[in-house]
Amino acid sequence: MRVVILFGTEMGTAEDTAEHVADALAAHDVSIYDMSDFAVEDLDVRAFHVIVCSTYGDGDLPTGAEPFFEELEDAMPDLTGLRFAVFGLGDSVYGDTFNRGGEIASEKLIARGAIQVGAHGRHDAQTDVRARDMAREWAAALPIPALAPA
Ligand SMILES: Cc1cc2nc3c(=O)[nH]c(=O)nc-3n(C[C@H](O)[C@H](O)[C@H](O)COP(=O)(O)O)c2cc1C
């Protein structure tokens, strides 16, 4: 199955995490993009999308994810049938806004008709578990159909 990994980051942790998700999904046809370099028109409803996104400000999307989601709001594409999973990054020290970035990403895609599948990952920077390790385990459990045999 074609898997498109999109990461939204401020300081690079989500990028590193996304690279480890790509490793864990290497049995698929995986490509990986910074959301700041990815156009909404390149979303493909036939591909499985994985969003890896941190949280900044007061429960906001990271700077790297903002242009993509602004374009999504403007273009209002019909994403009916697009399946995606979300691994969010945050820090529970921020209380109520914990992991809002990944949640906002999910809400905006669902609003366009996309379907979220698998567990919603929420890494907490307060824990000793590294985001990349948690994400690898999370990715291995995603319900992505296997590549069709050649
Ligand atoms: C200025 C600042 C604001 C943040 N705000 C939040 C927040 O509101 N909620 C949250 O869960 N995490 C928040 N975080 C934590 C980051 O999301 C977390 O450290 C994440 O791992 C960073 O990933 P990145 O390096 O990919 O941007 C904040 C971090 C910083 C430095």
The ligand as an ORCA input file, in Angstrom:
! r2SCAN-3c Opt
* xyz 0 1
  C       7.120     27.186     23.406
  C       6.554     25.789     23.486
  C       5.171     25.619     23.583
  C       4.616     24.329     23.673
  N       3.246     24.192     23.825
  C       2.737     22.963     24.002
  C       1.333     22.797     24.233
  O       0.550     23.749     24.279
  N       0.853     21.529     24.422
  C       1.666     20.426     24.387
  O       1.185     19.313     24.556
  N       3.011     20.554     24.156
  C       3.556     21.786     23.964
  N       4.903     21.906     23.744
  C       5.775     20.682     23.742
  C       6.158     20.184     22.340
  O       5.035     19.869     21.545
  C       7.012     18.911     22.510
  O       8.211     19.247     23.168
  C       7.315     18.211     21.189
  O       8.017     17.002     21.440
  C       8.156     19.088     20.249
  O       8.217     18.497     18.964
  P       8.976     19.230     17.738
  O      10.433     19.297     18.108
  O       8.722     18.352     16.576
  O       8.378     20.565     17.507
  C       5.471     23.188     23.657
  C       6.872     23.375     23.545
  C       7.408     24.647     23.469
  C       8.917     24.803     23.400
*
